[in-house]
Amino acid sequence: MALCCLELAHEALAPVRRWLPWAALAVVVVTALAIGTFGGSGGPRSDEDRTQSLAASFRCPTCRGQSVADSDAPAAVAIRSEIERQIDEGRTDDEIREFVLDRYPRSQQVPPRSGLAGLVWALPVAAVVIALFALGVAFRRWRVVGEGRGPSAEDRVLVERARGES
């Protein structure tokens, strides 16, 4: 009797066991996206960290492919010193970004996360989710189609006849 109950419990948990790895993967992906989006640093940043972070978020107006943090061009040095000056005055990161973008409108290195430019952030995530869903549907179809196919009794008889003739 106990063995029968164990077998029933095992059969009842089979669907749960099949989806459990997928649920765990979903939890990991959502956690990684949340940490990446909302940041993982817990404490306050130093002025040097703020300066480096802000300088890295702007393109050098005179260099190709370099950020203000990486460039030694006079314009980049001037922007870095202006960032440091404004941090010393107690301005917020958003105020400093706004100031630099007013003076150098095309210097934003990272696209904004809102408005139409927010699609730069949203479309790759949506594409990955759709691709994973499509793969799951395809694997499910292949499994269902594969289970119904197999040699029939007539096919087996034909194979046995062919083996016997040779």
C-alpha positions as CSV (number, residue, x, y, z in Angstrom):
1,M,0.0,0.0,0.0
2,A,2.8,2.4,0.9
3,L,4.6,1.6,-2.3
4,C,1.5,2.4,-4.3
5,C,1.2,5.8,-2.6
6,L,4.9,6.6,-3.3
7,E,4.4,5.7,-6.9
8,L,1.3,8.0,-7.1
9,A,3.3,10.8,-5.5
10,H,6.2,10.3,-7.9
11,E,3.8,10.5,-10.9
12,A,2.1,13.6,-9.5
13,L,5.4,15.4,-9.1
14,A,6.7,14.5,-12.6
15,P,5.4,17.8,-14.2
16,V,6.8,19.8,-11.3
17,R,10.2,18.2,-11.8
18,R,10.1,18.9,-15.5
19,W,9.5,22.7,-15.0
20,L,11.6,23.2,-11.9
21,P,14.9,23.8,-13.8
22,W,13.2,26.3,-16.0
23,A,11.7,28.1,-13.0
24,A,15.2,28.2,-11.4
25,L,16.7,29.6,-14.6
26,A,14.0,32.3,-14.8
27,V,14.7,33.3,-11.2
28,V,18.4,33.6,-11.9
29,V,17.8,35.7,-15.1
30,V,15.3,38.0,-13.4
31,T,17.7,38.5,-10.4
32,A,20.6,39.3,-12.8
33,L,18.5,41.8,-14.7
34,A,17.4,43.5,-11.5
35,I,20.9,43.8,-10.2
36,G,22.1,45.1,-13.6
37,T,19.3,47.6,-13.8
38,F,19.1,48.9,-10.2
39,G,22.8,48.5,-9.4
40,G,24.5,46.4,-6.9
41,S,26.7,48.9,-5.1
42,G,25.4,49.5,-1.6
43,G,27.4,52.4,-0.2
44,P,28.0,56.0,-1.1
45,R,30.6,56.6,-3.8
46,S,33.6,58.8,-3.3
47,D,34.1,62.0,-5.3
48,E,36.8,60.2,-7.4
49,D,34.3,57.4,-8.2
50,R,31.6,59.9,-9.2
51,T,34.1,61.8,-11.4
52,Q,35.2,58.6,-13.1
53,S,31.7,57.4,-13.6
54,L,30.4,60.7,-15.0
55,A,33.5,61.1,-17.3
56,A,33.0,57.6,-18.6
57,S,29.4,58.4,-19.5
58,F,30.5,61.2,-22.0
59,R,32.2,60.9,-25.4
60,C,35.2,63.0,-26.0
61,P,34.1,65.8,-28.4
62,T,37.4,65.8,-30.3
63,C,38.4,62.1,-30.2
64,R,36.9,59.1,-32.0
65,G,35.7,56.2,-29.9
66,Q,37.0,57.4,-26.6
67,S,35.2,58.6,-23.5
68,V,36.1,61.7,-21.5
69,A,37.6,59.4,-18.9
70,D,40.0,57.7,-21.3
71,S,41.0,60.7,-23.4
72,D,43.9,63.1,-22.8
73,A,42.6,65.6,-25.3
74,P,42.4,69.2,-24.0
75,A,38.6,69.2,-24.4
76,A,38.3,65.9,-22.3
77,V,40.6,67.3,-19.6
78,A,38.5,70.5,-19.5
79,I,35.3,68.4,-19.1
80,R,36.8,66.3,-16.4
81,S,37.9,69.3,-14.4
82,E,34.5,70.9,-14.8
83,I,32.9,67.7,-13.5
84,E,35.3,67.7,-10.5
85,R,34.5,71.4,-9.9
86,Q,30.8,70.8,-9.9
87,I,31.1,67.8,-7.6
88,D,33.0,70.0,-5.2
89,E,30.2,72.5,-5.3
90,G,27.8,69.7,-4.2
91,R,25.8,69.3,-7.5
92,T,24.1,66.0,-8.2
93,D,25.0,63.6,-11.0
94,D,21.9,64.5,-12.9
95,E,22.7,68.2,-12.7
96,I,26.3,67.7,-13.9
97,R,25.0,65.5,-16.8
98,E,22.6,68.2,-17.8
99,F,25.3,70.9,-17.6
100,V,27.7,68.9,-19.8
101,L,25.0,68.0,-22.3
102,D,24.0,71.6,-22.6
103,R,27.5,72.5,-23.6
104,Y,28.3,69.4,-25.7
105,P,24.9,68.1,-26.9
106,R,26.2,65.0,-28.8
107,S,28.6,63.8,-26.1
108,Q,26.3,61.4,-24.3
109,Q,28.1,58.0,-24.4
110,V,25.2,55.8,-23.0
111,P,21.7,56.2,-24.5
112,P,19.0,57.3,-22.1
113,R,16.8,54.6,-20.7
114,S,13.5,56.3,-21.4
115,G,11.6,57.6,-24.4
116,L,12.4,56.3,-27.9
117,A,16.1,55.8,-27.1
118,G,15.0,53.4,-24.4
119,L,14.3,50.9,-27.2
120,V,18.1,50.4,-27.3
121,W,17.8,48.8,-23.9
122,A,14.4,47.1,-24.3
123,L,14.7,45.5,-27.8
124,P,17.6,43.1,-27.0
125,V,16.0,41.8,-23.9
126,A,12.7,41.3,-25.8
127,A,14.5,39.5,-28.6
128,V,16.2,37.1,-26.1
129,V,12.9,36.4,-24.4
130,I,11.1,35.8,-27.7
131,A,14.0,33.6,-28.9
132,L,13.9,31.5,-25.7
133,F,10.1,31.1,-26.0
134,A,10.4,30.1,-29.6
135,L,13.1,27.5,-28.8
136,G,10.9,26.1,-26.0
137,V,7.9,25.8,-28.4
138,A,10.2,24.1,-31.1
139,F,11.6,21.6,-28.6
140,R,8.1,20.8,-27.4
141,R,6.9,20.2,-30.9
142,W,9.8,18.0,-31.8
143,R,9.3,15.9,-28.7
144,V,5.5,15.5,-29.4
145,V,6.0,14.7,-33.1
146,G,8.9,12.3,-32.2
147,E,6.8,10.4,-29.7
148,G,4.1,9.5,-32.2
149,R,6.6,8.3,-34.8
150,G,8.2,5.0,-34.8
151,P,8.2,1.8,-36.8
152,S,4.8,0.2,-37.1
153,A,4.2,-3.6,-36.8
154,E,4.1,-3.7,-40.6
155,D,7.4,-1.9,-40.9
156,R,9.0,-4.4,-38.5
157,V,7.7,-7.3,-40.5
158,L,9.1,-5.8,-43.7
159,V,12.5,-5.4,-42.1
160,E,12.5,-8.9,-40.8
161,R,11.7,-10.2,-44.3
162,A,14.4,-8.1,-45.8
163,R,16.9,-9.4,-43.3
164,G,15.9,-13.0,-44.0
165,E,16.3,-12.6,-47.7
166,S,19.9,-11.4,-47.5
